């Protein structure tokens, strides 16, 4: 049985986080799953567009509870070397690695499912309205790199760890041209958010 946020046992969270070294991706995913078990979705505050709540941050990892009451598109971004594990508590989220020369592949995840992404990767995430997810990063994120096209050229913009990553409208359009799109990868379990339609959060470093 989970608990509301105000009653979360910080000692339990510290025990989940405990490590004497940086985590590898599947360890982040396992910690996200364990932390998610402490959350009771029915007692969450669902007012406003959503927010991110820091569950822990230590020398080797950090964890965020992401609450999206409106659709959220993170845009294509990297974590400057930090890997991530994600567990979906409620709703649906899509993870799409940045691919060149191959059709985009956005895989959807529903309640109870977990996935991870390597620290050297570039990806974007779509969150269905009402999605509740736990994200564990290792090491703690130092910066975010956001990717989009400017005058047809790929550009990386440096962002602070607590700075929201916006949708990559031009890059998304170029990669999801009808000739390259893979509709099946986006239509299983509901549609992800078209870039630019999600809302900016009150507090959120990036989304994934």
PADREN-129735 format. One record per atom (N, C-alpha, C): residue in three letters; atom name; x, z, y. Coordinates in pm, whole numbers, plus 50000, padded with zeros to 5 digits. Atoms other than C-alpha are relative to their C-alpha. Example, Ala and Ser with C-alpha at 12.3 -4.5 7.8 and 13.67 -1.06 7.14 Angstrom:
2
   type   atom      px      pz      py
    ALA      N   50089   50000   49881
    ALA     CA   51230   50780   49550
    ALA      C   50090   50000   50120
    SER      N   49918   49994   49881
    SER     CA   51367   50714   49894
    SER      C   49923   50073   50109
END
This chain:
208
   type   atom      px      pz      py
    UNK      N   50084   50000   49881
    UNK     CA   50000   50000   50000
    UNK      C   50088   50000   50124
    UNK      N   49923   50007   49877
    UNK     CA   50138   49906   50341
    UNK      C   49950   50098   50103
    UNK      N   50036   49909   49892
    UNK     CA   50117   50097   50666
    UNK      C   49998   49923   50131
    UNK      N   49994   50064   49869
    UNK     CA   50047   50006   51031
    UNK      C   50138   50018   50061
    UNK      N   49864   50002   49947
    UNK     CA   50354   49939   51244
    UNK      C   50045   50134   50054
    UNK      N   49961   49873   49939
    UNK     CA   50349   50270   51430
    UNK      C   50038   50105   49896
    UNK      N   49975   49901   50105
    UNK     CA   50367   50454   51098
    UNK      C   50106   49956   49900
    UNK      N   49898   50046   50093
    UNK     CA   50641   50253   50932
    UNK      C   50111   50103   49984
    UNK      N   49893   49905   50030
    UNK     CA   50901   50471   50764
    UNK      C   50134   49932   50027
    UNK      N   49873   50063   49962
    UNK     CA   51225   50378   50939
    UNK      C   50109   50029   49898
    UNK      N   49902   49970   50104
    UNK     CA   51422   50550   50665
    UNK      C   49988   49901   49885
    UNK      N   50019   50100   50105
    UNK     CA   51267   50314   50410
    UNK      C   50057   49865   50043
    UNK      N   49945   50126   49952
    UNK     CA   51357   50016   50627
    UNK      C   50153   50002   49997
    UNK      N   49853   49990   50005
    UNK     CA   51716   50139   50660
    UNK      C   50051   49990   49857
    UNK      N   49960   50008   50141
    UNK     CA   51732   50178   50282
    UNK      C   49994   49855   49950
    UNK      N   50011   50141   50039
    UNK     CA   51612   49819   50235
    UNK      C   50116   49920   50058
    UNK      N   49895   50076   49931
    UNK     CA   51867   49693   50487
    UNK      C   50139   50032   49950
    UNK      N   49868   49947   50029
    UNK     CA   52158   49894   50348
    UNK      C   50091   49899   49930
    UNK      N   49898   50086   50060
    UNK     CA   52469   49687   50276
    UNK      C   50132   50029   50069
    UNK      N   49868   49980   49941
    UNK     CA   52843   49718   50330
    UNK      C   50067   49867   50035
    UNK      N   49946   50133   49972
    UNK     CA   52883   49344   50394
    UNK      C   49885   49911   50046
    UNK      N   50107   50096   49969
    UNK     CA   52692   49044   50530
    UNK      C   49927   49955   49874
    UNK      N   50082   50042   50113
    UNK     CA   52410   48926   50305
    UNK      C   50011   49850   49977
    UNK      N   50013   50143   50030
    UNK     CA   52386   48593   50128
    UNK      C   49851   49964   50004
    UNK      N   50139   50038   49973
    UNK     CA   52064   48390   50165
    UNK      C   49896   50064   49911
    UNK      N   50104   49946   50088
    UNK     CA   51876   48507   49856
    UNK      C   49986   50151   50017
    UNK      N   50011   49857   49972
    UNK     CA   51958   48870   49945
    UNK      C   49915   50023   50125
    UNK      N   50087   49991   49882
    UNK     CA   51797   48813   50286
    UNK      C   49854   49984   49958
    UNK      N   50136   50025   50045
    UNK     CA   51488   48675   50111
    UNK      C   49944   50121   49925
    UNK      N   50046   49884   50075
    UNK     CA   51467   48975   49877
    UNK      C   49971   50117   50094
    UNK      N   50026   49893   49903
    UNK     CA   51495   49220   50168
    UNK      C   49876   49971   50083
    UNK      N   50123   50036   49929
    UNK     CA   51224   49028   50354
    UNK      C   49878   50035   49914
    UNK      N   50112   49968   50090
    UNK     CA   50998   49067   50050
    UNK      C   49976   50150   49992
    UNK      N   50014   49854   50010
    UNK     CA   51066   49440   50022
    UNK      C   49945   50058   50130
    UNK      N   50051   49951   49872
    UNK     CA   51007   49498   50393
    UNK      C   49854   49963   50019
    UNK      N   50139   50044   49986
    UNK     CA   50684   49297   50380
    UNK      C   49904   50091   49925
    UNK      N   50086   49912   50080
    UNK     CA   50548   49536   50116
    UNK      C   49959   50125   50078
    UNK      N   50032   49883   49919
    UNK     CA   50545   49809   50383
    UNK      C   49895   49970   50107
    UNK      N   50090   50041   49892
    UNK     CA   50314   49612   50616
    UNK      C   49857   49988   49947
    UNK      N   50141   50014   50033
    UNK     CA   49935   49641   50604
    UNK      C   49936   49904   50099
    UNK      N   50048   50100   49904
    UNK     CA   49800   49319   50763
    UNK      C   49868   50036   50066
    UNK      N   50132   49969   49946
    UNK     CA   49448   49451   50811
    UNK      C   50003   50097   50116
    UNK      N   49991   49902   49892
    UNK     CA   49572   49712   51058
    UNK      C   50089   49954   50114
    UNK      N   49918   50055   49893
    UNK     CA   49774   49481   51283
    UNK      C   49915   49969   50122
    UNK      N   50065   50036   49875
    UNK     CA   49683   49429   51649
    UNK      C   50002   49848   50014
    UNK      N   50009   50146   49999
    UNK     CA   49560   49068   51670
    UNK      C   49959   49945   50137
    UNK      N   50028   50048   49865
    UNK     CA   49514   49042   52047
    UNK      C   50119   49920   50052
    UNK      N   49894   50080   49941
    UNK     CA   49713   48789   52250
    UNK      C   50048   49891   49907
    UNK      N   49950   50112   50081
    UNK     CA   49911   48488   52120
    UNK      C   50088   50043   49884
    UNK      N   49911   49953   50105
    UNK     CA   50140   48701   51903
    UNK      C   50130   50052   50056
    UNK      N   49872   49945   49960
    UNK     CA   50480   48863   51913
    UNK      C   50089   50016   49878
    UNK      N   49908   49965   50108
    UNK     CA   50784   48956   51707
    UNK      C   50041   50145   50020
    UNK      N   49966   49858   49997
    UNK     CA   50862   49316   51619
    UNK      C   50130   50020   49922
    UNK      N   49872   49973   50067
    UNK     CA   51219   49422   51538
    UNK      C   49982   50115   49902
    UNK      N   50010   49897   50102
    UNK     CA   51217   49614   51210
    UNK      C   50131   50076   49983
    UNK      N   49869   49934   50000
    UNK     CA   51591   49684   51198
    UNK      C   50105   49903   50051
    UNK      N   49879   50076   49968
    UNK     CA   51926   49566   51325
    UNK      C   50118   50091   49977
    UNK      N   49878   49924   50022
    UNK     CA   52259   49690   51194
    UNK      C   50118   49904   50003
    UNK      N   49880   50083   49991
    UNK     CA   52611   49554   51156
    UNK      C   49989   49872   49916
    UNK      N   50000   50111   50095
    UNK     CA   52517   49317   50873
    UNK      C   49872   49918   49996
    UNK      N   50125   50077   50004
    UNK     CA   52154   49208   50919
    UNK      C   49903   50051   50105
    UNK      N   50112   49959   49916
    UNK     CA   51843   49219   51131
    UNK      C   49873   49943   49940
    UNK      N   50128   50044   50055
    UNK     CA   51475   49185   51041
    UNK      C   49894   50003   50108
    UNK      N   50109   50013   49904
    UNK     CA   51175   49073   51242
    UNK      C   49869   49978   49925
    UNK      N   50137   50027   50043
    UNK     CA   50803   49091   51172
    UNK      C   49939   49907   50103
    UNK      N   50056   50101   49909
    UNK     CA   50654   48774   51325
    UNK      C   49849   49994   49982
    UNK      N   50145   50000   49999
    UNK     CA   50286   48782   51419
    UNK      C   49953   49886   50088
    UNK      N   50042   50117   49923
    UNK     CA   50141   48447   51524
    UNK      C   49849   49983   49990
    UNK      N   50146   50015   49997
    UNK     CA   49775   48452   51623
    UNK      C   49960   49863   50052
    UNK      N   50019   50138   49961
    UNK     CA   49811   48104   51769
    UNK      C   50111   49917   49935
    UNK      N   49897   50081   50066
    UNK     CA   50007   47809   51622
    UNK      C   50135   50013   50070
    UNK      N   49865   49984   49945
    UNK     CA   50384   47830   51669
    UNK      C   50094   49901   49934
    UNK      N   49900   50096   50046
    UNK     CA   50641   47549   51638
    UNK      C   50134   50039   50061
    UNK      N   49870   49953   49951
    UNK     CA   51003   47663   51664
    UNK      C   50089   49890   50053
    UNK      N   49906   50108   49971
    UNK     CA   51154   47317   51718
    UNK      C   50118   50006   49904
    UNK      N   49880   50004   50085
    UNK     CA   51474   47214   51539
    UNK      C   50107   50090   50061
    UNK      N   49903   49904   49948
    UNK     CA   51734   47487   51572
    UNK      C   50094   50046   49889
    UNK      N   49911   49933   50094
    UNK     CA   52028   47659   51406
    UNK      C   50012   50146   50041
    UNK      N   49982   49857   49976
    UNK     CA   52117   48027   51383
    UNK      C   50146   50037   50023
    UNK      N   49857   49978   49972
    UNK     CA   52487   47987   51471
    UNK      C   50068   50075   49885
    UNK      N   49931   49944   50116
    UNK     CA   52593   48075   51118
    UNK      C   49926   50108   49926
    UNK      N   50077   49895   50068
    UNK     CA   52333   48337   51028
    UNK      C   49901   49936   49903
    UNK      N   50101   50047   50095
    UNK     CA   52135   48269   50711
    UNK      C   49872   50081   50019
    UNK      N   50128   49932   49982
    UNK     CA   51769   48370   50688
    UNK      C   49922   49998   49869
    UNK      N   50098   49993   50107
    UNK     CA   51522   48482   50425
    UNK      C   49865   50031   50061
    UNK      N   50133   49987   49943
    UNK     CA   51149   48459   50497
    UNK      C   49900   50032   49890
    UNK      N   50111   49969   50091
    UNK     CA   50850   48619   50324
    UNK      C   49870   49988   50078
    UNK      N   50130   50019   49936
    UNK     CA   50494   48515   50408
    UNK      C   49904   50107   49950
    UNK      N   50098   49896   50033
    UNK     CA   50247   48803   50418
    UNK      C   49859   49944   50006
    UNK      N   50136   50049   49975
    UNK     CA   49943   48620   50552
    UNK      C   50009   49864   50069
    UNK      N   49998   50131   49937
    UNK     CA   49856   48266   50661
    UNK      C   50095   49905   49929
    UNK      N   49914   50103   50060
    UNK     CA   50085   47971   50607
    UNK      C   50108   49960   50098
    UNK      N   49887   50045   49919
    UNK     CA   50425   47857   50733
    UNK      C   50068   49884   49928
    UNK      N   49929   50117   50054
    UNK     CA   50621   47533   50687
    UNK      C   50145   50004   50044
    UNK      N   49858   50008   49970
    UNK     CA   50998   47498   50670
    UNK      C   50045   49855   49982
    UNK      N   49956   50139   50004
    UNK     CA   51150   47157   50750
    UNK      C   50147   49989   50038
    UNK      N   49859   50025   49966
    UNK     CA   51528   47100   50727
    UNK      C   50012   49869   50079
    UNK      N   49972   50124   49928
    UNK     CA   51664   46840   50966
    UNK      C   50069   49903   49905
    UNK      N   49943   50100   50089
    UNK     CA   51728   46526   50759
    UNK      C   50016   49869   50076
    UNK      N   49972   50130   49941
    UNK     CA   51881   46194   50865
    UNK      C   50009   49897   49887
    UNK      N   49997   50104   50102
    UNK     CA   51821   45878   50663
    UNK      C   49906   50023   49885
    UNK      N   50099   49969   50102
    UNK     CA   51557   46045   50446
    UNK      C   49871   50043   50069
    UNK      N   50125   49956   49939
    UNK     CA   51187   46111   50513
    UNK      C   50000   50151   50021
    UNK      N   50010   49855   49979
    UNK     CA   51118   46455   50663
    UNK      C   49924   50066   49886
    UNK      N   50064   49925   50107
    UNK     CA   51022   46714   50405
    UNK      C   49969   50140   50051
    UNK      N   50043   49867   49956
    UNK     CA   50823   47011   50535
    UNK      C   49927   50067   49885
    UNK      N   50062   49930   50113
    UNK     CA   50745   47254   50255
    UNK      C   49920   50119   50050
    UNK      N   50087   49891   49958
    UNK     CA   50455   47494   50300
    UNK      C   50011   50120   49908
    UNK      N   49996   49873   50074
    UNK     CA   50455   47859   50192
    UNK      C   49880   50085   50041
    UNK      N   50117   49917   49976
    UNK     CA   50156   48089   50158
    UNK      C   50026   50146   49968
    UNK      N   49985   49856   50023
    UNK     CA   50093   48462   50110
    UNK      C   50070   50031   49868
    UNK      N   49926   49958   50119
    UNK     CA   50336   48623   49867
    UNK      C   50119   49914   49966
    UNK      N   49888   50090   50030
    UNK     CA   50588   48338   49878
    UNK      C   50119   50029   50092
    UNK      N   49875   49970   49931
    UNK     CA   50951   48372   49986
    UNK      C   50092   49880   49992
    UNK      N   49898   50105   50004
    UNK     CA   51222   48124   50079
    UNK      C   50118   50042   50087
    UNK      N   49881   49972   49919
    UNK     CA   51568   48120   50235
    UNK      C   50058   49870   50051
    UNK      N   49937   50118   49940
    UNK     CA   51775   47884   50450
    UNK      C   50144   50037   50034
    UNK      N   49859   49966   49979
    UNK     CA   52157   47864   50479
    UNK      C   50039   50011   50146
    UNK      N   49956   49978   49863
    UNK     CA   52344   47971   50788
    UNK      C   50051   49876   50069
    UNK      N   49947   50122   49938
    UNK     CA   52497   47628   50845
    UNK      C   49892   49894   50020
    UNK      N   50106   50099   49994
    UNK     CA   52159   47450   50833
    UNK      C   49933   49990   50137
    UNK      N   50085   50023   49883
    UNK     CA   51933   47307   51105
    UNK      C   49859   49977   49947
    UNK      N   50137   50015   50049
    UNK     CA   51558   47338   51059
    UNK      C   49900   50029   50111
    UNK      N   50109   49958   49913
    UNK     CA   51223   47386   51225
    UNK      C   49894   50065   49912
    UNK      N   50111   49938   50071
    UNK     CA   50926   47599   51128
    UNK      C   49872   49984   50079
    UNK      N   50136   49997   49947
    UNK     CA   50556   47559   51188
    UNK      C   49930   50123   49944
    UNK      N   50077   49884   50043
    UNK     CA   50335   47866   51174
    UNK      C   49853   49974   50029
    UNK      N   50143   50009   49983
    UNK     CA   49963   47841   51118
    UNK      C   49951   50117   50085
    UNK      N   50060   49889   49927
    UNK     CA   49749   48047   51355
    UNK      C   49960   50110   49901
    UNK      N   50026   49890   50091
    UNK     CA   49726   48389   51193
    UNK      C   50111   50029   49902
    UNK      N   49889   49978   50093
    UNK     CA   50059   48366   51010
    UNK      C   50070   50133   50030
    UNK      N   49924   49875   49992
    UNK     CA   50234   48698   50943
    UNK      C   50117   49987   49904
    UNK      N   49881   50022   50081
    UNK     CA   50592   48670   50818
    UNK      C   50108   50102   50035
    UNK      N   49882   49917   49977
    UNK     CA   50906   48881   50780
    UNK      C   50123   49911   49983
    UNK      N   49878   50080   50000
    UNK     CA   51242   48718   50861
    UNK      C   50120   50095   50003
    UNK      N   49877   49921   50003
    UNK     CA   51578   48874   50768
    UNK      C   50118   49905   50019
    UNK      N   49885   50083   49965
    UNK     CA   51895   48726   50922
    UNK      C   50128   50077   49973
    UNK      N   49869   49938   50020
    UNK     CA   52255   48794   50825
    UNK      C   50110   49897   50024
    UNK      N   49997   49879   49918
    UNK     CA   52469   48850   51012
    UNK      C   49897   49992   50112
    UNK      N   50094   50007   49888
    UNK     CA   52253   48944   51313
    UNK      C   50030   49880   50090
    UNK      N   49983   50125   49925
    UNK     CA   52197   48633   51525
    UNK      C   50071   50025   50133
    UNK      N   49924   49992   49875
    UNK     CA   52449   48587   51806
    UNK      C   49946   49903   50104
    UNK      N   50049   50103   49910
    UNK     CA   52293   48275   51954
    UNK      C   49915   49903   49918
    UNK      N   50083   50103   50060
    UNK     CA   52043   47997   51884
    UNK      C   50042   49865   50056
    UNK      N   49975   50136   49955
    UNK     CA   52121   47625   51900
    UNK      C   49872   49919   49985
    UNK      N   50124   50078   50004
    UNK     CA   51816   47412   51992
    UNK      C   50033   49852   50012
    UNK      N   49970   50142   50006
    UNK     CA   51812   47038   51918
    UNK      C   49881   49916   50047
    UNK      N   50100   50096   49959
    UNK     CA   51624   46757   52088
    UNK      C   50071   49874   50048
    UNK      N   49944   50125   49950
    UNK     CA   51676   46402   52213
    UNK      C   49988   49996   50152
    UNK      N   50000   50023   49856
    UNK     CA   51771   46327   52572
    UNK      C   50058   49861   50023
    UNK      N   49959   50140   49982
    UNK     CA   51790   45959   52669
    UNK      C   50044   49938   49868
    UNK      N   49971   50056   50132
    UNK     CA   51795   45880   52299
    UNK      C   50118   50062   49928
    UNK      N   49883   49936   50061
    UNK     CA   52095   46104   52228
    UNK      C   49965   50142   49956
    UNK      N   50024   49866   50051
    UNK     CA   52089   46418   52017
    UNK      C   50081   50100   50081
    UNK      N   49934   49897   49921
    UNK     CA   52171   46725   52225
    UNK      C   49970   50138   49941
    UNK      N   50016   49860   50041
    UNK     CA   52226   47088   52130
    UNK      C   50006   50087   50124
    UNK      N   50005   49908   49887
    UNK     CA   52127   47351   52384
    UNK      C   50021   50141   49950
    UNK      N   49971   49862   50038
    UNK     CA   52271   47699   52355
    UNK      C   49891   50092   50053
    UNK      N   50101   49903   49959
    UNK     CA   52013   47977   52363
    UNK      C   50040   50141   49959
    UNK      N   49975   49860   50032
    UNK     CA   52029   48355   52364
    UNK      C   49919   50042   49878
    UNK      N   50070   49961   50123
    UNK     CA   51922   48537   52046
    UNK      C   49855   50040   50023
    UNK      N   50137   49958   49973
    UNK     CA   51607   48675   52212
    UNK      C   49923   49897   50082
    UNK      N   50065   50105   49922
    UNK     CA   51520   48347   52386
    UNK      C   49918   49912   49906
    UNK      N   50082   50083   50090
    UNK     CA   51226   48156   52229
    UNK      C   50054   49858   49990
    UNK      N   49959   50138   50024
    UNK     CA   51315   47819   52076
    UNK      C   49877   49911   50015
    UNK      N   50120   50082   49975
    UNK     CA   51074   47552   52210
    UNK      C   49988   49885   49900
    UNK      N   50016   50118   50085
    UNK     CA   50930   47255   52018
    UNK      C   50098   49890   50040
    UNK      N   49909   50114   49977
    UNK     CA   51159   46950   51984
    UNK      C   49916   49873   50001
    UNK      N   50101   50105   50000
    UNK     CA   50900   46694   52092
    UNK      C   50059   49861   49976
    UNK      N   49943   50134   50014
    UNK     CA   51124   46387   52125
    UNK      C   50064   49979   49863
    UNK      N   49935   50011   50130
    UNK     CA   51328   46454   51811
    UNK      C   49896   49996   49888
    UNK      N   50106   50003   50100
    UNK     CA   51014   46530   51610
    UNK      C   49936   49862   49994
    UNK      N   50064   50131   49997
    UNK     CA   50856   46203   51722
    UNK      C   50090   49894   49936
    UNK      N   49907   50098   50056
    UNK     CA   51168   46005   51629
    UNK      C   50010   50014   49848
    UNK      N   49985   49978   50143
    UNK     CA   51196   46164   51284
    UNK      C   49871   49979   49923
    UNK      N   50129   50011   50067
    UNK     CA   50824   46149   51208
    UNK      C   49927   49872   50038
    UNK      N   50057   50132   49979
    UNK     CA   50772   45786   51296
    UNK      C   49917   49964   49877
    UNK      N   50086   50031   50116
    UNK     CA   50488   45652   51075
    UNK      C   50073   49937   49883
    UNK      N   49928   50066   50111
    UNK     CA   50737   45446   50874
    UNK      C   50079   50100   49918
    UNK      N   49917   49903   50071
    UNK     CA   50929   45762   50780
    UNK      C   49924   50127   49962
    UNK      N   50071   49875   50023
    UNK     CA   50662   46030   50773
    UNK      C   49960   50014   49854
    UNK      N   50044   49969   50136
    UNK     CA   50568   46199   50448
    UNK      C   49875   50085   50011
    UNK      N   50121   49923   49975
    UNK     CA   50203   46300   50493
    UNK      C   49978   50110   49897
    UNK      N   50027   49900   50102
    UNK     CA   50187   46486   50163
    UNK      C   50076   50128   50026
    UNK      N   49919   49880   49977
    UNK     CA   50464   46721   50271
    UNK      C   49941   50086   50110
    UNK      N   50058   49926   49889
    UNK     CA   50256   46826   50574
    UNK      C   49855   50040   49977
    UNK      N   50143   49982   50012
    UNK     CA   49905   46835   50433
    UNK      C   49959   50091   49886
    UNK      N   50032   49907   50107
    UNK     CA   49926   47078   50147
    UNK      C   49972   50137   50058
    UNK      N   50034   49867   49951
    UNK     CA   49740   47390   50247
    UNK      C   49975   50005   50148
    UNK      N   50030   49999   49857
    UNK     CA   49659   47282   50604
    UNK      C   50106   49928   50079
    UNK      N   49909   50077   49915
    UNK     CA   49821   47094   50889
    UNK      C   50091   50092   50080
    UNK      N   49914   49926   49909
    UNK     CA   50127   47227   51072
    UNK      C   49970   49962   50144
    UNK      N   50027   50019   49859
    UNK     CA   50132   47239   51449
    UNK      C   50072   49879   50056
    UNK      N   49928   50106   49930
    UNK     CA   50206   46917   51640
    UNK      C   50088   50060   50108
    UNK      N   49911   49942   49902
    UNK     CA   50507   46985   51865
    UNK      C   49938   50002   50139
    UNK      N   50047   49987   49864
    UNK     CA   50420   47113   52208
    UNK      C   49866   50067   50012
    UNK      N   50132   49940   49991
    UNK     CA   50084   47266   52114
    UNK      C   50002   50149   49976
    UNK      N   49992   49857   50023
    UNK     CA   50204   47612   52015
    UNK      C   50022   50075   50130
    UNK      N   49981   49918   49881
    UNK     CA   50218   47898   52262
    UNK      C   50131   50073   49994
    UNK      N   49877   49923   49993
    UNK     CA   50525   48082   52377
    UNK      C   49966   50147   49980
    UNK      N   50032   49861   50033
    UNK     CA   50539   48438   52247
    UNK      C   50039   50096   50111
    UNK      N   49959   49895   49908
    UNK     CA   50565   48763   52438
    UNK      C   50144   50043   49970
    UNK      N   49866   49958   50041
    UNK     CA   50873   48869   52238
    UNK      C   50029   49928   49869
    UNK      N   49966   50071   50123
    UNK     CA   51033   48638   51989
    UNK      C   50132   49929   50018
    UNK      N   49873   50067   49987
    UNK     CA   51389   48526   51932
    UNK      C   49993   49851   49963
    UNK      N   49996   50140   50045
    UNK     CA   51313   48199   51747
    UNK      C   49892   49967   49901
    UNK      N   50104   50032   50098
    UNK     CA   51068   48217   51457
    UNK      C   50049   49983   49862
    UNK      N   49946   50005   50132
    UNK     CA   51299   48151   51170
    UNK      C   50147   49973   50002
END
